[in-house]
Amino acid sequence: MKLSVVCPAYNEQDNVEPLVTKIEEALKGIDHEIIFVDVSNDDTVKNIEKIMAANKNVRLEHDLKYKGLSRQVIRGFELAKGDIIAVMDSDLQHPPYLLKTMYEEIINGADFVIPSRFIKGGSDGGLNIYRKLVSYVARLIGKIYLPSLRKISDLSSGYFMFKKENLYDINILNPIGWKIMLEVLMKSKYTKIVEIPHKFDTRNSGVSKMSKKVMLEYLKQLKQLRKYKNKNKYKLIRK
């Protein structure tokens, strides 16, 4: 089964090359593509184009009309040719080596795989105290608003993998909010979710995109998702 790795990017000029190298190492022997959906104003596009010249697995969509992480990711879904889709940040805080384990879990029957910082073996050590507090509050509010997802330990994760066929309809995904994973979880069908340990790394380069605006969009997203009735009866397995 082909894997599409969707990487939203904004001013990650120093990170895209090592990211691709690490993804290629992790997915050796697995049919895959890497899709960058970029809204940068630095040399990120130039650097991705250099990579594309030497690597046929890498694709690029650069269009400012997709500005905003959720819009970027949804556009990546539209472009994806794979049967399985992974979403990860372009800043190297999501360790690419986990992609192989995630893929194998999907092949072995999981519908959704989430690397979690909050199960045994995981860590959010790559965040400063402020970001840890924001992340904690975001998870808490998410579980209050979306009770069907309360079993999931890392609701604010931006790193996940799922079967494309399980998504009801790309067109019903709403391109707002901080965490697109919540949209996908609420608007997909699944019976088995697997969480694996994830140690969140320190940023290699670039600047964090966290802001008050992002948090307000997240709250708006939760209010809208609360209207959806997630009827999935799923089994959650922690590895």
C-alpha positions as CSV (number, residue, x, y, z in Angstrom):
1,M,0.0,0.0,0.0
2,K,1.4,3.4,-1.0
3,L,2.0,5.9,1.7
4,S,1.6,9.7,1.3
5,V,3.5,11.8,3.9
6,V,1.9,15.3,4.0
7,C,4.2,18.0,5.4
8,P,2.8,21.5,5.8
9,A,5.6,24.0,5.7
10,Y,6.1,27.6,6.6
11,N,9.6,29.1,6.6
12,E,11.4,25.8,7.2
13,Q,14.3,26.4,4.7
14,D,16.9,24.8,7.0
15,N,14.8,21.8,7.9
16,V,13.3,20.4,4.7
17,E,16.5,18.8,3.5
18,P,17.3,16.9,6.7
19,L,13.6,16.0,7.0
20,V,13.5,14.4,3.6
21,T,16.7,12.5,4.3
22,K,15.3,11.1,7.5
23,I,12.0,10.2,5.9
24,E,13.7,8.4,3.1
25,E,15.8,6.4,5.6
26,A,12.7,5.5,7.6
27,L,10.7,4.4,4.6
28,K,13.3,2.5,2.7
29,G,11.6,-0.3,0.8
30,I,8.1,1.2,1.2
31,D,6.3,2.8,-1.7
32,H,5.8,6.4,-0.7
33,E,5.7,10.1,-1.6
34,I,6.4,13.2,0.4
35,I,4.1,16.1,-0.3
36,F,5.1,19.6,0.9
37,V,2.3,22.1,1.0
38,D,4.2,25.3,1.4
39,V,3.2,29.0,2.2
40,S,6.7,30.2,3.0
41,N,8.3,33.6,2.2
42,D,11.9,32.4,2.7
43,D,14.0,29.9,0.7
44,T,11.9,26.9,1.6
45,V,10.5,26.5,-1.9
46,K,13.9,26.9,-3.5
47,N,15.4,24.2,-1.2
48,I,12.5,21.8,-1.9
49,E,12.9,22.3,-5.6
50,K,16.5,21.3,-5.3
51,I,15.5,18.2,-3.5
52,M,12.9,17.4,-6.1
53,A,15.5,17.5,-8.9
54,A,17.2,14.5,-7.3
55,N,14.3,12.7,-5.6
56,K,11.2,11.7,-7.6
57,N,9.3,10.9,-4.3
58,V,9.1,14.6,-3.3
59,R,6.2,16.8,-4.5
60,L,5.5,20.5,-3.8
61,E,2.5,22.7,-3.8
62,H,3.3,26.3,-3.1
63,D,0.3,28.6,-3.0
64,L,-0.5,31.3,-0.4
65,K,-4.3,30.7,-0.7
66,Y,-3.7,27.6,1.5
67,K,-2.1,29.6,4.3
68,G,-3.1,28.1,7.6
69,L,-2.0,24.6,8.8
70,S,-5.4,23.0,8.3
71,R,-5.8,24.3,4.8
72,Q,-2.3,23.1,4.0
73,V,-3.0,19.6,5.3
74,I,-6.4,19.3,3.6
75,R,-4.7,20.3,0.3
76,G,-2.2,17.6,0.9
77,F,-5.0,15.1,1.3
78,E,-6.4,16.2,-2.0
79,L,-3.0,15.7,-3.7
80,A,-2.2,12.4,-2.0
81,K,-1.9,9.3,-4.3
82,G,-1.4,6.9,-1.4
83,D,-3.8,4.5,0.2
84,I,-2.4,5.6,3.6
85,I,-1.8,9.2,4.7
86,A,0.6,10.5,7.3
87,V,0.7,14.0,8.6
88,M,3.8,15.5,10.2
89,D,5.3,18.9,10.8
90,S,8.3,20.1,8.7
91,D,10.3,21.3,11.7
92,L,11.9,17.9,12.7
93,Q,10.0,17.9,16.1
94,H,8.1,14.8,14.8
95,P,10.7,12.0,14.5
96,P,10.5,10.5,11.0
97,Y,11.8,7.1,12.2
98,L,8.4,6.4,13.6
99,L,6.8,6.4,10.2
100,K,7.8,2.8,9.5
101,T,6.3,1.6,12.8
102,M,3.1,3.6,12.1
103,Y,2.9,2.1,8.6
104,E,3.4,-1.4,9.9
105,E,0.6,-0.9,12.4
106,I,-1.8,0.2,9.6
107,I,-0.8,-2.8,7.5
108,N,-1.5,-5.0,10.5
109,G,-5.0,-3.8,10.9
110,A,-5.0,-0.3,12.6
111,D,-7.2,2.3,11.1
112,F,-5.5,5.2,12.8
113,V,-2.0,5.5,14.5
114,I,-1.1,8.3,16.8
115,P,2.4,8.8,18.3
116,S,1.7,10.0,21.8
117,R,3.9,12.0,24.1
118,F,1.8,10.9,27.1
119,I,2.1,7.1,27.3
120,K,5.0,5.0,28.7
121,G,8.1,5.7,26.6
122,G,6.9,9.1,25.3
123,S,8.0,12.6,26.2
124,D,7.1,16.2,25.5
125,G,10.6,17.4,26.4
126,G,11.0,19.4,23.2
127,L,8.5,22.0,24.6
128,N,9.3,24.8,26.9
129,I,7.2,25.3,30.1
130,Y,4.8,27.8,28.4
131,R,4.2,25.4,25.4
132,K,3.7,22.5,27.8
133,L,1.0,24.5,29.7
134,V,-0.7,25.5,26.4
135,S,-0.7,21.9,25.2
136,Y,-2.1,20.6,28.5
137,V,-5.0,23.1,28.4
138,A,-5.7,22.4,24.8
139,R,-5.9,18.6,25.5
140,L,-8.1,19.2,28.5
141,I,-10.5,21.5,26.6
142,G,-10.6,19.0,23.7
143,K,-11.6,16.2,25.9
144,I,-14.4,18.3,27.5
145,Y,-15.8,19.3,24.1
146,L,-15.3,16.0,22.4
147,P,-16.1,13.2,24.8
148,S,-16.0,10.5,22.2
149,L,-12.2,11.1,21.9
150,R,-11.4,11.2,25.7
151,K,-9.6,7.8,25.6
152,I,-6.9,9.2,23.3
153,S,-4.0,10.5,25.3
154,D,-2.5,13.0,22.9
155,L,-5.4,14.9,21.3
156,S,-3.2,17.9,20.5
157,S,-0.8,15.8,18.4
158,G,-0.1,17.0,14.8
159,Y,1.6,13.6,14.0
160,F,-0.7,10.8,12.8
161,M,-1.4,8.2,10.1
162,F,-4.7,6.8,8.8
163,K,-6.3,4.9,6.0
164,K,-7.5,7.3,3.3
165,E,-10.5,5.2,2.5
166,N,-11.8,5.7,6.1
167,L,-12.2,9.5,5.6
168,Y,-15.9,10.1,4.9
169,D,-15.3,13.0,2.5
170,I,-12.4,15.4,2.2
171,N,-14.9,18.1,1.3
172,I,-16.5,18.1,4.8
173,L,-13.2,18.9,6.5
174,N,-13.2,22.5,7.8
175,P,-9.9,24.3,7.2
176,I,-9.8,26.1,10.5
177,G,-8.3,25.4,13.9
178,W,-5.0,24.3,15.4
179,K,-5.3,20.6,15.1
180,I,-6.4,18.9,11.9
181,M,-6.2,15.5,13.5
182,L,-9.4,16.3,15.5
183,E,-11.2,17.0,12.2
184,V,-10.1,13.7,10.7
185,L,-11.0,11.7,13.9
186,M,-14.5,13.2,14.1
187,K,-15.2,12.8,10.4
188,S,-13.8,9.3,9.7
189,K,-14.9,5.8,10.4
190,Y,-12.6,3.5,12.4
191,T,-12.6,0.6,14.8
192,K,-9.0,0.4,15.9
193,I,-6.7,3.2,17.0
194,V,-3.1,2.5,18.0
195,E,-1.0,4.8,20.1
196,I,2.8,4.4,20.1
197,P,5.4,6.3,22.3
198,H,6.7,9.5,20.8
199,K,9.5,11.7,22.2
200,F,8.9,15.3,21.0
201,D,12.2,16.8,19.8
202,T,13.5,20.3,20.2
203,R,13.2,22.5,17.0
204,N,16.2,22.2,14.8
205,S,15.7,25.6,13.2
206,G,13.0,28.2,12.5
207,V,10.4,29.7,14.7
208,S,7.4,28.3,16.5
209,K,4.0,29.1,14.9
210,M,2.1,29.2,18.2
211,S,0.1,32.4,18.7
212,K,-3.1,33.7,20.4
213,K,-4.8,33.6,17.0
214,V,-4.0,29.9,16.6
215,M,-5.5,29.2,20.1
216,L,-8.7,31.1,19.3
217,E,-9.1,29.2,16.0
218,Y,-8.7,26.0,18.0
219,L,-11.6,26.9,20.3
220,K,-13.7,27.8,17.3
221,Q,-12.8,24.5,15.7
222,L,-13.9,22.6,18.9
223,K,-17.2,24.4,19.0
224,Q,-18.0,23.3,15.4
225,L,-16.8,19.8,15.9
226,R,-19.0,19.4,19.0
227,K,-22.0,19.4,16.5
228,Y,-20.8,16.2,15.0
229,K,-21.9,12.9,16.6
230,N,-18.9,10.5,16.4
231,K,-20.6,7.1,16.6
232,N,-17.4,5.1,16.2
233,K,-17.0,2.2,18.6
234,Y,-13.3,1.9,18.6
235,K,-10.7,-0.1,20.4
236,L,-7.7,1.8,21.6
237,I,-4.4,0.0,21.9
238,R,-1.2,1.5,23.5
239,K,2.1,-0.1,22.5
